[in-house]
């Protein structure tokens, strides 16, 4: 039981249908195979054509072959991907939320016409290259440079932790021009001087590939610059618009862990009784459900605000900060309930337990989210710029 307050009643028929269709897909196609990919640190490329048949990429984007779903439906999609697997949730989030939304929000009509339809069909994969080896939380100080040379822009620099970059058909590279302005540039697959190397040794999100990128005199046509991206505020605007879906993803991770722990507790017997009958386990399950219910309520309200255009950066950060921390606790309790079996991949919680560490950190650490919220409520900016 994960809908303790009957929140399903708050969804529309379309929203329930989207959620249920993706859940059924994940249970049939993702859950049975994902542990092997995770253990091998291999991305399941062969699943991409099957994912494409869902026609969910692009989320709230209208037109261009995108589904134009509600903000709540988009949140539910992010939740279901994460409920199935954190790695697949990352693949989808980078492609649909970061890359496609950047083009939809900041791109020219020509850029939208060229890229959004094939990206909606997953015939083209997108990536979003902001983080650098020396600039994560302080990405505002990014050092990747770009200069104008006739009808081209020339980009030099490095990026790190870039999901999908090694398989992407287009990577949105954020770089600083000679006047100090930060903008986004569409770097297409096969462009000379662009090199993406898959990172190894990860202990989380092992079934999705993140890459180190080097850009050496990478030349892109002037028309490949996102015209809506003029400074770092535009980057932050994209992140604020997509961050609410990360809160939904944390909820999905928490749901998966709770459901696994509850099922295990009901069937696992110790001292002659199911462990679900013991007070200590019941206390954990009750507290997990309480946090999940609170997360569900906050996510639904957050999506309503996003739908109305009233979502602020602080609101999005509050949800990401709270949900990532609470989901981390819930996954930890689930692993505890499973005991020694909790570290076996076959029981799925071990993968969620590892992956949650990445979700706790990416798209803004816990501390950075807190400072964004505090900036909004105090009027004082404690983030060094």
KARA-V268298 format. One record per residue. N is the residue number from 1. SS is DSSP state (H for helix, E for strand, L for the rest). PSI is psi in degrees with one decimal (* if undefined). NEAR is the number of other C-alpha atoms within 8 Angstrom. Layout:
BEGIN
N & SS & PSI & NEAR
N & SS & PSI & NEAR
END
This chain:
BEGIN
1 & L & 111.4 & 4
2 & L & 4.0 & 8
3 & L & 63.7 & 8
4 & L & -30.7 & 8
5 & L & 17.3 & 5
6 & L & 42.1 & 6
7 & H & -13.5 & 10
8 & H & -28.8 & 7
9 & H & -21.0 & 6
10 & H & -10.6 & 5
11 & L & 153.4 & 8
12 & L & 167.2 & 7
13 & H & -40.4 & 6
14 & H & -42.4 & 6
15 & H & -42.6 & 12
16 & H & -39.8 & 11
17 & H & -43.3 & 8
18 & H & -46.6 & 10
19 & H & -47.6 & 12
20 & H & -36.5 & 8
21 & H & -42.0 & 8
22 & H & -38.2 & 12
23 & H & -43.6 & 10
24 & H & -40.3 & 8
25 & H & -47.6 & 9
26 & H & -39.4 & 12
27 & H & -29.7 & 10
28 & H & -37.0 & 8
29 & H & -30.2 & 9
30 & H & -57.3 & 11
31 & L & -41.1 & 11
32 & L & -21.1 & 8
33 & L & -13.5 & 8
34 & H & -30.3 & 10
35 & H & -38.9 & 12
36 & H & -43.6 & 7
37 & H & -42.1 & 13
38 & H & -45.7 & 13
39 & H & -35.1 & 9
40 & H & -4.6 & 8
41 & L & 48.8 & 9
42 & L & 133.6 & 11
43 & L & 132.3 & 9
44 & L & 74.0 & 8
45 & H & -35.2 & 5
46 & H & -13.6 & 6
47 & H & -15.7 & 8
48 & H & -44.7 & 9
49 & H & -33.6 & 8
50 & H & -40.3 & 8
51 & H & -36.3 & 8
52 & H & -32.3 & 12
53 & L & -18.0 & 7
54 & L & -26.6 & 7
55 & L & 48.0 & 10
56 & L & -11.0 & 9
57 & L & 138.0 & 14
58 & L & -20.5 & 15
59 & L & -110.3 & 15
60 & L & -6.3 & 11
61 & L & 133.1 & 11
62 & E & 139.3 & 9
63 & E & -178.2 & 7
64 & L & 26.2 & 9
65 & L & 5.8 & 9
66 & E & 157.2 & 16
67 & E & -22.8 & 13
68 & L & 39.1 & 10
69 & L & 166.7 & 10
70 & L & 162.6 & 10
71 & H & -33.2 & 12
72 & H & -42.6 & 11
73 & H & -41.0 & 13
74 & H & -38.3 & 12
75 & H & -41.9 & 14
76 & H & -36.5 & 11
77 & H & -46.2 & 11
78 & H & -38.6 & 16
79 & H & -45.4 & 15
80 & H & -37.5 & 14
81 & H & -44.7 & 16
82 & H & -35.1 & 16
83 & H & -36.1 & 14
84 & H & -45.5 & 14
85 & L & 134.1 & 13
86 & H & -35.3 & 14
87 & H & -46.0 & 12
88 & H & -32.9 & 12
89 & H & -35.0 & 12
90 & H & -44.2 & 12
91 & H & -50.0 & 11
92 & H & -42.7 & 12
93 & H & -41.9 & 10
94 & H & -47.1 & 14
95 & H & -54.9 & 16
96 & H & -40.8 & 14
97 & H & -49.0 & 13
98 & H & -55.4 & 14
99 & H & -52.9 & 14
100 & H & -40.9 & 13
101 & H & -33.5 & 13
102 & H & -44.0 & 11
103 & H & -41.4 & 13
104 & H & -38.8 & 10
105 & H & -35.3 & 8
106 & H & -9.1 & 10
107 & L & 162.6 & 13
108 & L & 167.2 & 10
109 & H & -40.3 & 6
110 & H & -42.0 & 7
111 & H & -40.3 & 11
112 & H & -44.1 & 13
113 & H & -36.8 & 9
114 & H & -43.5 & 8
115 & H & -37.0 & 9
116 & H & -42.5 & 16
117 & H & -49.6 & 12
118 & H & -29.3 & 10
119 & H & -35.5 & 15
120 & H & -34.4 & 16
121 & L & -0.2 & 12
122 & L & 22.3 & 11
123 & L & -20.6 & 7
124 & L & 133.2 & 11
125 & L & 139.9 & 12
126 & E & 156.5 & 17
127 & E & 163.3 & 16
128 & E & 107.9 & 14
129 & E & 94.9 & 12
130 & L & -53.6 & 10
131 & L & 143.2 & 12
132 & E & 164.9 & 13
133 & L & -35.5 & 8
134 & L & 3.0 & 4
135 & E & 102.0 & 11
136 & L & -81.6 & 8
137 & L & -30.6 & 7
138 & L & 44.3 & 8
139 & H & -19.1 & 10
140 & H & -22.0 & 7
141 & H & 22.2 & 7
142 & L & 145.7 & 12
143 & L & -10.7 & 8
144 & L & 127.9 & 12
145 & E & 155.4 & 11
146 & E & 140.7 & 12
147 & E & 152.1 & 9
148 & E & 133.7 & 8
149 & E & 91.6 & 7
150 & L & -121.4 & 5
151 & L & 17.6 & 7
152 & E & 158.2 & 10
153 & E & 139.2 & 14
154 & E & 122.0 & 12
155 & E & 135.5 & 14
156 & E & 138.7 & 12
157 & E & -169.3 & 10
158 & E & 148.7 & 11
159 & E & 156.3 & 14
160 & E & 153.5 & 12
161 & E & 34.4 & 10
162 & E & 103.6 & 15
163 & E & 139.6 & 14
164 & L & -6.1 & 16
165 & L & -32.6 & 16
166 & L & -13.9 & 11
167 & L & -0.2 & 6
168 & L & 146.5 & 12
169 & L & -23.9 & 9
170 & E & 131.9 & 12
171 & E & 126.5 & 16
172 & E & 107.3 & 13
173 & E & 124.7 & 11
174 & E & 125.4 & 11
175 & E & 159.5 & 14
176 & E & 129.0 & 14
177 & L & -176.8 & 11
178 & L & -18.5 & 8
179 & L & 2.9 & 5
180 & L & 2.6 & 6
181 & L & 140.2 & 10
182 & E & 130.4 & 12
183 & E & 166.8 & 14
184 & E & 139.7 & 11
185 & E & 131.7 & 13
186 & E & 108.0 & 12
187 & E & 118.1 & 11
188 & E & 153.7 & 8
189 & L & 135.9 & 8
190 & L & 0.7 & 5
191 & L & 126.6 & 10
192 & L & 140.0 & 6
193 & L & -9.4 & 10
194 & E & 123.6 & 11
195 & E & 126.4 & 7
196 & E & 123.3 & 10
197 & E & 123.2 & 8
198 & E & 131.3 & 9
199 & L & 142.4 & 10
200 & L & 168.6 & 4
201 & L & 11.9 & 4
202 & L & 145.2 & 7
203 & L & 9.8 & 7
204 & L & 154.4 & 10
205 & L & 48.0 & 13
206 & L & -20.5 & 14
207 & L & 14.8 & 15
208 & L & 144.8 & 14
209 & L & 122.8 & 13
210 & E & 152.3 & 13
211 & E & 151.5 & 15
212 & E & 132.7 & 13
213 & E & 136.3 & 13
214 & E & 136.3 & 12
215 & E & 112.8 & 12
216 & E & 103.1 & 9
217 & E & 46.2 & 8
218 & E & 122.7 & 13
219 & E & 126.3 & 11
220 & E & 147.2 & 12
221 & E & 152.8 & 9
222 & H & -29.9 & 8
223 & H & -3.9 & 5
224 & H & 3.2 & 10
225 & E & 134.8 & 10
226 & L & 113.1 & 14
227 & L & -24.6 & 8
228 & L & -7.4 & 9
229 & L & 98.8 & 12
230 & L & -20.6 & 9
231 & L & -179.9 & 9
232 & H & -21.6 & 11
233 & H & -32.8 & 6
234 & H & -38.1 & 10
235 & H & -47.9 & 9
236 & H & -33.9 & 8
237 & H & -41.9 & 9
238 & H & -46.0 & 12
239 & H & -38.3 & 10
240 & H & -38.0 & 12
241 & H & -28.6 & 10
242 & H & -15.6 & 11
243 & H & -29.2 & 12
244 & H & -27.6 & 16
245 & H & -24.1 & 11
246 & H & -34.0 & 10
247 & H & -41.3 & 13
248 & H & -37.5 & 13
249 & H & -41.0 & 16
250 & H & -39.6 & 16
251 & H & -42.2 & 15
252 & H & -41.6 & 15
253 & H & -42.4 & 17
254 & H & -42.7 & 14
255 & H & -46.2 & 11
256 & H & -44.1 & 12
257 & H & -42.9 & 14
258 & H & -45.8 & 14
259 & H & -41.1 & 10
260 & H & -42.0 & 12
261 & H & -40.8 & 13
262 & H & -45.5 & 10
263 & H & -41.6 & 8
264 & H & -44.8 & 9
265 & H & -31.4 & 14
266 & H & -32.2 & 9
267 & H & -20.0 & 8
268 & L & 122.0 & 8
269 & E & 137.0 & 9
270 & E & 138.7 & 7
271 & L & 32.0 & 4
272 & L & 4.0 & 5
273 & E & 153.1 & 7
274 & E & 139.4 & 12
275 & H & -15.9 & 12
276 & H & -15.3 & 10
277 & H & -5.9 & 8
278 & L & 143.8 & 8
279 & H & -41.3 & 7
280 & H & -40.7 & 6
281 & H & -42.4 & 12
282 & H & -38.6 & 10
283 & H & -45.1 & 8
284 & H & -46.8 & 9
285 & H & -40.2 & 11
286 & H & -43.5 & 8
287 & H & -36.2 & 8
288 & H & -45.4 & 11
289 & H & -37.1 & 11
290 & H & -44.7 & 8
291 & H & -41.3 & 9
292 & H & -42.8 & 12
293 & H & -42.2 & 12
294 & H & -40.1 & 8
295 & H & -40.8 & 10
296 & H & -45.7 & 10
297 & H & -44.7 & 9
298 & H & -40.9 & 9
299 & H & -43.6 & 13
300 & H & -43.8 & 9
301 & H & -40.0 & 8
302 & H & -41.9 & 13
303 & H & -34.5 & 12
304 & H & -43.0 & 10
305 & H & -38.4 & 10
306 & H & -41.0 & 11
307 & H & -36.3 & 10
308 & L & -3.9 & 7
309 & L & 21.5 & 6
310 & L & 6.8 & 7
311 & L & 126.2 & 11
312 & L & 165.7 & 7
313 & H & -40.2 & 10
314 & H & -40.0 & 12
315 & H & -46.3 & 10
316 & H & -42.0 & 14
317 & H & -37.6 & 15
318 & H & -43.5 & 11
319 & H & -43.4 & 13
320 & H & -44.4 & 14
321 & H & -49.9 & 12
322 & H & -49.3 & 8
323 & H & -38.8 & 12
324 & H & -41.5 & 14
325 & H & -43.9 & 10
326 & H & -40.9 & 9
327 & H & -37.6 & 13
328 & H & -42.0 & 13
329 & H & -42.4 & 8
330 & H & -44.1 & 12
331 & H & -38.4 & 16
332 & H & -41.2 & 9
333 & H & -37.0 & 10
334 & H & -43.1 & 14
335 & H & -36.5 & 15
336 & H & -42.8 & 8
337 & H & -36.1 & 10
338 & L & -8.9 & 11
339 & H & -139.1 & 8
340 & H & -31.7 & 6
341 & H & -14.0 & 7
342 & H & -13.5 & 14
343 & H & 7.1 & 10
344 & L & 131.0 & 10
345 & H & -32.7 & 10
346 & H & -22.2 & 5
347 & H & 1.2 & 10
348 & L & -28.7 & 10
349 & H & -34.5 & 16
350 & H & -41.3 & 12
351 & H & -43.9 & 11
352 & H & -38.9 & 14
353 & H & -41.5 & 12
354 & H & -44.8 & 11
355 & H & -29.2 & 13
356 & H & -27.7 & 16
357 & H & -36.8 & 10
358 & H & -43.0 & 10
359 & H & -32.8 & 9
360 & H & -28.7 & 11
361 & H & -41.3 & 9
362 & L & 164.0 & 7
363 & L & 38.9 & 6
364 & L & 118.8 & 9
365 & L & 167.8 & 11
366 & H & -43.3 & 11
367 & H & -42.3 & 7
368 & H & -40.3 & 10
369 & H & -41.3 & 14
370 & H & -39.3 & 11
371 & H & -32.5 & 11
372 & H & -42.6 & 11
373 & H & -47.2 & 13
374 & H & -34.5 & 12
375 & H & -38.0 & 12
376 & H & -32.9 & 9
377 & H & -20.7 & 6
378 & H & -23.7 & 6
379 & L & 3.9 & 7
380 & L & 131.0 & 7
381 & L & 109.9 & 8
382 & L & -2.8 & 6
383 & L & 124.2 & 6
384 & L & 129.7 & 4
385 & L & * & 5
END
